[in-house]
């Protein structure tokens, strides 16, 4: 069984399912199922990297595309990182 993000035409994750990929099932009209490692509702599917970028966790966070993480606007104290990984 694998995780599939159910994405709309704007690549926004509307839902996700665990599916074997072969059973008789299709997403509703206007949606597509894509196999991913992790999916967050409201996240954005990146078809080039085949990942779901989670929704921004707060004001002024910056997305680090090289590492696929959100970076907090204020540096976290040592030993207490504030990162959200996809």
Secondary structure, 3 states (H helix, E strand, C coil): CEEEEEECCCCEEEEEEEECCCCCCCCCCCCEEEEECCCCCCCEEECCCCEEECCCCCCCCEEECCCCEEECCCCCCCCCCCEEEC
